[in-house]
Amino acid sequence: MIIRILISFLMCCFLGWLLCDISPNKEYTWYSGIWHGMFFLINFVRSWFTDALYKAEIYTTAYNVFYWIFSILSVLGVLFGGAGRRRY
């Protein structure tokens, strides 16, 4: 069970790095705000262990709005979503 969770977490970190690695010198728009918000938790954990950013440093107002909306939704999804009770 623990190995399965660890492998899933590492796969998510790899996907976060692959799909939405944040560059500190690039300006991001609303579309990137959605992606960065969806991968907020993964990038946040990655920022503990590496120099990865979890939010862009240069962004538009629309980026900021969508980033916070999708960050909140992703945290709520992890807390209250999930697979629920599985029956095998």
C-alpha positions in Angstrom: 0.0 0.0 0.0 2.8 2.5 1.0 4.8 1.5 -2.1 1.7 2.2 -4.3 1.2 5.6 -2.8 4.9 6.5 -3.2 5.0 5.4 -6.8 1.8 7.4 -7.6 3.3 10.4 -5.9 6.6 10.2 -7.8 4.7 9.8 -11.1 2.7 12.9 -10.2 5.9 14.8 -9.5 7.3 13.7 -12.8 4.1 14.8 -14.6 4.3 18.1 -12.8 7.8 18.6 -13.9 7.1 17.5 -17.5 3.8 19.4 -18.1 4.1 22.6 -16.0 7.6 23.4 -14.9 7.6 27.2 -14.2 10.4 29.4 -15.5 11.2 32.5 -13.3 11.9 34.7 -16.4 8.7 34.1 -18.4 5.4 36.0 -18.2 2.5 33.6 -17.8 -1.2 34.2 -18.9 -4.5 32.8 -17.9 -4.1 29.5 -19.6 -0.9 28.8 -17.6 -2.7 29.9 -14.4 -5.1 27.0 -14.9 -2.3 24.4 -15.4 -0.2 25.8 -12.5 -3.2 25.8 -10.2 -4.1 22.2 -11.1 -0.5 21.1 -10.3 -0.3 23.4 -7.2 0.2 20.6 -4.7 2.8 18.8 -6.8 4.8 21.9 -7.5 4.5 23.0 -3.9 6.0 19.7 -2.7 8.7 19.9 -5.4 9.6 23.3 -4.2 10.6 21.8 -0.8 13.2 19.6 -2.3 14.3 21.4 -5.4 14.4 25.0 -6.7 11.1 24.5 -8.5 8.5 27.3 -8.3 4.9 26.6 -7.4 3.7 30.0 -8.7 5.1 32.2 -11.5 6.9 35.3 -10.5 5.8 37.3 -13.6 2.1 36.9 -14.4 -1.0 38.7 -15.6 -4.1 39.4 -13.5 -6.0 36.7 -15.3 -3.2 34.2 -14.4 -3.5 35.1 -10.7 -7.3 34.7 -10.8 -7.3 31.3 -12.5 -4.3 30.1 -10.5 -6.1 30.7 -7.2 -9.4 29.2 -8.4 -7.7 26.0 -9.6 -5.3 25.8 -6.6 -8.3 25.9 -4.2 -10.1 23.3 -6.3 -7.1 21.0 -6.5 -6.6 21.1 -2.7 -10.3 20.5 -2.1 -10.2 17.6 -4.6 -7.4 16.0 -2.7 -9.0 16.5 0.7 -12.6 15.6 -0.2 -12.4 13.8 -3.5 -10.3 10.8 -4.2 -11.5 7.4 -5.0 -13.9 7.1 -2.1 -14.7 3.7 -0.8 -13.7 1.0 -3.2 -15.4 -2.4 -3.2 -13.5 -5.3 -4.7 
